[in-house]
């Protein structure tokens, strides 16, 4: 192809060879991670916000690293997350193959299982790849308690 030729992409079908399968889609969802330790909550009616600006994991399709900021917001019920344990939990993602959509939802699932908050929200803001940035937000339902 010479430098003068142009490619018309308007009717080009996407290349789906080597596409994503169930193995990549399920990667990391049920991997063993460090325990999220909690301690008894002493107060009522407040929100805790925890920000991890150094989140990393591995794309299960390409093996390339993913980077982002993960923010956790929750209203504790009877238990609060212990921060050192949370840091070790986040560090375990560093070598874990998991899509960011799954990571954000798994983090919420694990937090709710560990401390049963009144409500919780996890937001992942991931660094751009190929010019596209991604933000994923997931929320738990209000506790019945």
C-alpha positions in Angstrom: 0.0 0.0 0.0 1.4 3.4 -1.0 1.2 6.4 1.3 -1.4 8.0 -1.1 -4.0 5.2 -0.6 -6.8 5.6 2.0 -8.6 2.9 3.8 -12.4 3.1 4.0 -13.4 1.8 7.5 -17.1 2.6 7.2 -18.2 -0.9 6.1 -15.4 -2.9 7.8 -16.4 -5.8 10.0 -14.6 -6.0 13.4 -12.0 -8.7 13.7 -13.4 -11.2 16.1 -10.8 -13.9 15.6 -9.4 -14.9 18.9 -12.3 -13.3 20.6 -13.2 -13.3 24.3 -14.6 -16.5 25.7 -16.0 -17.7 29.0 -12.5 -18.3 30.3 -11.6 -14.6 30.0 -15.0 -13.5 31.1 -14.9 -15.5 34.3 -11.2 -14.9 35.1 -10.5 -13.8 38.6 -14.0 -13.7 39.8 -13.6 -16.5 42.3 -9.9 -16.5 42.9 -8.7 -16.8 46.5 -7.8 -13.3 47.8 -6.6 -12.1 51.3 -9.4 -11.9 53.9 -11.1 -8.6 54.4 -10.8 -8.1 58.2 -13.3 -6.0 60.1 -13.7 -4.5 63.5 -16.8 -3.5 65.5 -18.4 -0.1 64.5 -18.9 2.2 67.5 -21.1 4.9 65.8 -24.1 5.4 63.6 -25.2 7.5 60.6 -21.9 8.2 58.8 -20.1 7.3 55.6 -16.6 6.0 55.1 -14.8 6.8 51.8 -11.6 4.9 50.9 -9.6 5.7 47.8 -6.9 3.5 46.3 -5.2 5.5 43.5 -2.7 2.7 42.8 -5.0 -0.1 41.7 -3.5 -2.6 39.3 -4.5 -5.9 37.8 -3.9 -7.8 34.6 -6.1 -8.0 31.5 -7.0 -11.7 31.2 -7.1 -11.4 27.4 -3.8 -9.5 26.6 -1.8 -10.0 29.8 -1.2 -6.3 29.9 -1.5 -4.3 33.1 -4.6 -2.3 34.0 -4.3 0.8 36.2 -6.9 2.9 37.9 -8.3 4.5 41.0 -10.8 2.5 43.0 -13.0 4.4 45.5 -15.1 2.6 48.1 -17.9 4.4 49.9 -20.0 2.7 52.5 -22.2 3.3 55.5 -21.1 0.8 58.2 -23.6 -1.2 60.0 -22.1 -3.2 62.8 -18.6 -3.8 61.3 -15.9 -1.5 59.6 -13.2 -2.6 57.1 -9.7 -2.7 58.6 -7.4 -0.7 56.2 -4.3 -2.8 56.4 -6.2 -5.9 55.4 -7.9 -3.9 52.6 -4.5 -2.8 51.3 -3.3 -6.5 51.2 -6.5 -7.4 49.5 -5.9 -4.7 46.8 -2.3 -5.8 46.4 -3.5 -9.3 45.5 -5.1 -7.9 42.3 -1.7 -6.8 41.0 -1.1 -10.3 39.5 -4.7 -11.3 39.0 -6.2 -11.6 35.5 -9.6 -9.9 35.7 -11.6 -7.5 33.6 -12.2 -4.2 35.4 -15.9 -4.6 35.2 -15.5 -7.8 37.1 -13.0 -6.4 39.5 -15.3 -3.5 40.6 -18.2 -5.8 41.1 -16.1 -8.4 42.9 -14.7 -5.8 45.3 -18.3 -4.7 46.1 -19.4 -8.3 46.6 -16.4 -9.0 48.9 -17.0 -5.8 51.0 -20.7 -6.6 51.5 -19.8 -10.1 52.5 -17.2 -8.9 55.0 -18.9 -6.1 56.8 -22.6 -6.1 55.7 -22.9 -2.3 55.4 -26.2 -0.4 55.2 -25.1 0.4 51.7 -21.9 0.4 49.7 -20.6 1.8 46.4 -17.4 1.0 44.5 -16.2 3.1 41.6 -13.3 2.3 39.4 -11.8 5.0 37.2 -9.3 3.3 34.8 -6.6 5.0 32.9 -7.2 5.4 29.2 -6.3 2.6 26.8 -6.4 3.3 23.1 -7.9 6.7 23.8 -10.8 5.3 25.8 -11.2 5.8 29.5 -13.6 3.7 31.5 -15.5 4.4 34.8 -17.4 1.6 36.4 -19.7 2.1 39.4 -21.7 -0.5 41.3 -23.9 -0.2 44.3 -25.3 -2.6 46.9 -29.0 -2.4 47.8 -30.0 -0.7 51.1 -29.8 -3.0 54.0 -33.1 -4.2 55.5 -31.7 -3.9 59.0 
